[in-house]
């Protein structure tokens, strides 16, 4: 049986997004999984569309792609702040809500509370006095909770407690290996 994975994450915003997606798809193939990144190159007329149509076309395309996938492998590395990309979190929730397996990883080893504290030191707090949960978790407790409940494994994090570059594929591959094992696929 073929397993198709929706490769969620803010990787689509990288300057070399297509090349990063191709590397991920190739790794997926080594583990017997078909990787499907949500790139927008397949929407021919996207550049010619007005913005109010373009975002709806992207949303519809991504939703159709999610519906066609069996599992999600989500890049939950912090994006433009101390937490994971909001769009990726919606996609994780979509898979969790449909009872489809959820696998997630982050290239950030620094706990969420520490990243949040550093973020607030760099920018004025718009609502001083609000607390940030601790627990030593990699993100808001709902994120690792969704990954654990949805896939049976905790979020994959960098070993040794050191953050990895955003585009590193080490944690992605470790997460992919868990997904392959969970679905009886051979390892690379």
C-alpha positions as a Markdown table, in Angstrom:
| # | Residue | x | y | z |
|---|---|---|---|---|
| 1 | Unk | 0.0 | 0.0 | 0.0 |
| 2 | Unk | 1.3 | 3.4 | -0.9 |
| 3 | Unk | 1.5 | 6.0 | 1.8 |
| 4 | Unk | 1.2 | 9.6 | 0.7 |
| 5 | Unk | 2.5 | 12.4 | 3.0 |
| 6 | Unk | 1.5 | 16.0 | 3.0 |
| 7 | Unk | 4.8 | 17.8 | 3.6 |
| 8 | Unk | 3.6 | 20.8 | 5.6 |
| 9 | Unk | 5.6 | 23.7 | 6.8 |
| 10 | Unk | 6.9 | 27.2 | 6.0 |
| 11 | Unk | 9.6 | 25.7 | 3.7 |
| 12 | Unk | 7.4 | 26.9 | 0.9 |
| 13 | Unk | 8.6 | 30.5 | 1.7 |
| 14 | Unk | 12.3 | 29.6 | 1.3 |
| 15 | Unk | 14.1 | 31.3 | -1.6 |
| 16 | Unk | 14.9 | 27.8 | -2.9 |
| 17 | Unk | 11.5 | 26.3 | -2.0 |
| 18 | Unk | 11.3 | 24.0 | -5.0 |
| 19 | Unk | 14.8 | 22.6 | -4.4 |
| 20 | Unk | 14.1 | 22.0 | -0.7 |
| 21 | Unk | 10.8 | 20.3 | -1.7 |
| 22 | Unk | 12.6 | 18.1 | -4.2 |
| 23 | Unk | 15.1 | 17.0 | -1.5 |
| 24 | Unk | 12.3 | 16.1 | 0.9 |
| 25 | Unk | 10.4 | 14.2 | -1.8 |
| 26 | Unk | 13.6 | 12.2 | -2.7 |
| 27 | Unk | 14.1 | 11.3 | 1.0 |
| 28 | Unk | 10.4 | 10.2 | 1.2 |
| 29 | Unk | 10.9 | 7.9 | -1.7 |
| 30 | Unk | 13.9 | 6.3 | 0.0 |
| 31 | Unk | 11.5 | 5.4 | 2.8 |
| 32 | Unk | 8.7 | 4.1 | 0.6 |
| 33 | Unk | 6.5 | 7.2 | 1.1 |
| 34 | Unk | 5.2 | 9.5 | -1.6 |
| 35 | Unk | 5.9 | 13.1 | -0.5 |
| 36 | Unk | 3.6 | 15.9 | -1.6 |
| 37 | Unk | 4.8 | 19.4 | -0.9 |
| 38 | Unk | 2.2 | 22.2 | -1.1 |
| 39 | Unk | 4.1 | 24.4 | -3.7 |
| 40 | Unk | 2.1 | 26.7 | -5.9 |
| 41 | Unk | 3.9 | 26.1 | -9.2 |
| 42 | Unk | 1.0 | 24.0 | -10.3 |
| 43 | Unk | -1.5 | 26.9 | -10.4 |
| 44 | Unk | -0.7 | 28.3 | -13.9 |
| 45 | Unk | -2.6 | 31.5 | -13.7 |
| 46 | Unk | -1.7 | 32.4 | -10.1 |
| 47 | Unk | 0.5 | 35.4 | -11.0 |
| 48 | Unk | -2.3 | 36.9 | -13.2 |
| 49 | Unk | -5.0 | 36.5 | -10.5 |
| 50 | Unk | -6.0 | 39.4 | -8.3 |
| 51 | Unk | -4.9 | 38.8 | -4.6 |
| 52 | Unk | -8.5 | 38.1 | -3.5 |
| 53 | Unk | -8.7 | 35.2 | -6.0 |
| 54 | Unk | -5.0 | 34.0 | -5.6 |
| 55 | Unk | -5.2 | 33.2 | -1.9 |
| 56 | Unk | -8.5 | 31.3 | -2.4 |
| 57 | Unk | -6.9 | 29.3 | -5.2 |
| 58 | Unk | -3.9 | 28.4 | -3.1 |
| 59 | Unk | -6.2 | 27.5 | -0.2 |
| 60 | Unk | -8.4 | 25.3 | -2.4 |
| 61 | Unk | -5.4 | 23.6 | -4.0 |
| 62 | Unk | -3.8 | 22.9 | -0.6 |
| 63 | Unk | -7.0 | 21.6 | 0.8 |
| 64 | Unk | -7.4 | 19.2 | -2.1 |
| 65 | Unk | -3.8 | 18.1 | -1.7 |
| 66 | Unk | -4.4 | 17.4 | 2.0 |
| 67 | Unk | -7.6 | 15.4 | 1.2 |
| 68 | Unk | -5.5 | 13.2 | -1.1 |
| 69 | Unk | -2.8 | 12.5 | 1.5 |
| 70 | Unk | -2.8 | 9.7 | 4.2 |
| 71 | Unk | -0.5 | 11.4 | 6.7 |
| 72 | Unk | 1.1 | 14.8 | 7.5 |
| 73 | Unk | 4.8 | 15.4 | 8.2 |
| 74 | Unk | 4.9 | 18.9 | 9.5 |
| 75 | Unk | 7.9 | 21.2 | 9.8 |
| 76 | Unk | 7.1 | 22.9 | 13.1 |
| 77 | Unk | 10.3 | 24.9 | 13.3 |
| 78 | Unk | 9.6 | 28.4 | 14.7 |
| 79 | Unk | 8.7 | 30.8 | 11.9 |
| 80 | Unk | 8.8 | 34.6 | 12.2 |
| 81 | Unk | 8.4 | 34.4 | 15.9 |
| 82 | Unk | 8.8 | 31.9 | 18.8 |
| 83 | Unk | 6.2 | 29.4 | 17.6 |
| 84 | Unk | 5.4 | 27.3 | 14.5 |
| 85 | Unk | 3.9 | 28.7 | 11.3 |
| 86 | Unk | 0.1 | 29.4 | 11.8 |
| 87 | Unk | -0.8 | 27.8 | 8.5 |
| 88 | Unk | 1.1 | 24.7 | 9.3 |
| 89 | Unk | -0.7 | 24.5 | 12.6 |
| 90 | Unk | -4.1 | 24.7 | 10.8 |
| 91 | Unk | -3.0 | 21.8 | 8.6 |
| 92 | Unk | -1.9 | 19.7 | 11.6 |
| 93 | Unk | -5.3 | 20.3 | 13.1 |
| 94 | Unk | -7.0 | 19.3 | 9.9 |
| 95 | Unk | -5.3 | 16.0 | 9.9 |
| 96 | Unk | -5.8 | 15.4 | 13.6 |
| 97 | Unk | -9.5 | 16.2 | 13.3 |
| 98 | Unk | -9.9 | 13.6 | 10.6 |
| 99 | Unk | -8.1 | 10.9 | 12.5 |
| 100 | Unk | -5.2 | 10.9 | 10.0 |
| 101 | Unk | -1.7 | 10.3 | 11.4 |
| 102 | Unk | 0.3 | 13.4 | 12.4 |
| 103 | Unk | 4.1 | 13.5 | 12.5 |
| 104 | Unk | 6.0 | 16.6 | 13.3 |
| 105 | Unk | 9.5 | 17.9 | 13.8 |
| 106 | Unk | 11.3 | 21.1 | 14.7 |
| 107 | Unk | 14.9 | 22.2 | 14.0 |
| 108 | Unk | 14.8 | 24.3 | 17.2 |
| 109 | Unk | 16.0 | 22.6 | 20.4 |
| 110 | Unk | 15.4 | 25.6 | 22.5 |
| 111 | Unk | 12.2 | 25.3 | 24.5 |
| 112 | Unk | 9.2 | 27.4 | 23.7 |
| 113 | Unk | 9.3 | 29.4 | 26.9 |
| 114 | Unk | 12.9 | 30.4 | 26.4 |
| 115 | Unk | 12.3 | 31.4 | 22.8 |
| 116 | Unk | 9.3 | 33.4 | 23.9 |
| 117 | Unk | 11.3 | 35.2 | 26.6 |
| 118 | Unk | 14.0 | 36.1 | 24.0 |
| 119 | Unk | 11.4 | 37.3 | 21.6 |
| 120 | Unk | 9.9 | 39.6 | 24.2 |
| 121 | Unk | 13.4 | 41.0 | 25.1 |
| 122 | Unk | 13.8 | 42.0 | 21.4 |
| 123 | Unk | 10.3 | 43.5 | 21.0 |
| 124 | Unk | 8.1 | 45.4 | 23.3 |
| 125 | Unk | 5.4 | 43.2 | 24.8 |
| 126 | Unk | 2.0 | 44.5 | 23.6 |
| 127 | Unk | 0.3 | 42.9 | 26.6 |
| 128 | Unk | 2.8 | 43.0 | 29.5 |
| 129 | Unk | 2.2 | 40.6 | 32.4 |
| 130 | Unk | 0.8 | 37.7 | 30.4 |
| 131 | Unk | 2.6 | 34.5 | 31.2 |
| 132 | Unk | 4.0 | 32.0 | 28.7 |
| 133 | Unk | 3.5 | 28.3 | 29.7 |
| 134 | Unk | 6.7 | 26.4 | 30.6 |
| 135 | Unk | 6.6 | 22.6 | 30.7 |
| 136 | Unk | 9.9 | 22.5 | 28.8 |
| 137 | Unk | 8.0 | 21.8 | 25.6 |
| 138 | Unk | 9.1 | 22.7 | 22.0 |
| 139 | Unk | 5.9 | 24.9 | 21.4 |
| 140 | Unk | 2.6 | 25.7 | 22.9 |
| 141 | Unk | 1.4 | 22.5 | 24.6 |
| 142 | Unk | -1.3 | 22.0 | 22.0 |
| 143 | Unk | 1.3 | 21.5 | 19.2 |
| 144 | Unk | 3.3 | 18.7 | 20.7 |
| 145 | Unk | 0.1 | 17.3 | 22.1 |
| 146 | Unk | -1.5 | 17.1 | 18.6 |
| 147 | Unk | 1.6 | 15.4 | 17.2 |
| 148 | Unk | 1.8 | 12.9 | 20.1 |
| 149 | Unk | -1.9 | 12.1 | 19.9 |
| 150 | Unk | -2.0 | 12.0 | 16.1 |
| 151 | Unk | 1.1 | 9.9 | 15.4 |
| 152 | Unk | 1.9 | 8.2 | 18.6 |
| 153 | Unk | 5.4 | 9.9 | 18.8 |
| 154 | Unk | 6.6 | 13.1 | 20.3 |
| 155 | Unk | 7.9 | 15.9 | 18.0 |
| 156 | Unk | 11.3 | 15.1 | 16.6 |
| 157 | Unk | 13.8 | 17.6 | 17.9 |
| 158 | Unk | 17.6 | 18.1 | 17.3 |
| 159 | Unk | 19.7 | 15.7 | 19.4 |
| 160 | Unk | 22.1 | 17.3 | 21.8 |
| 161 | Unk | 20.0 | 20.3 | 22.5 |
| 162 | Unk | 21.5 | 22.5 | 19.7 |
| 163 | Unk | 19.3 | 24.3 | 17.3 |
| 164 | Unk | 19.8 | 23.3 | 13.6 |
| 165 | Unk | 19.6 | 25.6 | 10.6 |
| 166 | Unk | 16.0 | 26.2 | 9.4 |
| 167 | Unk | 16.6 | 24.3 | 6.1 |
| 168 | Unk | 18.3 | 21.3 | 7.8 |
| 169 | Unk | 16.8 | 17.9 | 6.9 |
| 170 | Unk | 18.2 | 15.9 | 9.8 |
| 171 | Unk | 15.0 | 16.2 | 11.9 |
| 172 | Unk | 12.8 | 15.8 | 8.9 |
| 173 | Unk | 14.5 | 12.5 | 8.0 |
| 174 | Unk | 14.2 | 11.2 | 11.6 |
| 175 | Unk | 10.5 | 12.1 | 11.6 |
| 176 | Unk | 10.1 | 10.5 | 8.2 |
| 177 | Unk | 11.7 | 7.3 | 9.6 |
| 178 | Unk | 9.1 | 7.2 | 12.4 |
| 179 | Unk | 6.3 | 7.6 | 9.8 |
| 180 | Unk | 7.7 | 4.9 | 7.6 |
| 181 | Unk | 8.1 | 2.5 | 10.6 |
| 182 | Unk | 4.5 | 3.2 | 11.7 |
| 183 | Unk | 3.3 | 2.3 | 8.2 |
| 184 | Unk | 5.5 | -0.8 | 7.7 |
| 185 | Unk | 7.7 | 0.8 | 5.1 |
| 186 | Unk | 11.3 | -0.1 | 4.7 |
| 187 | Unk | 14.0 | 2.3 | 6.0 |
| 188 | Unk | 16.7 | 3.9 | 3.8 |
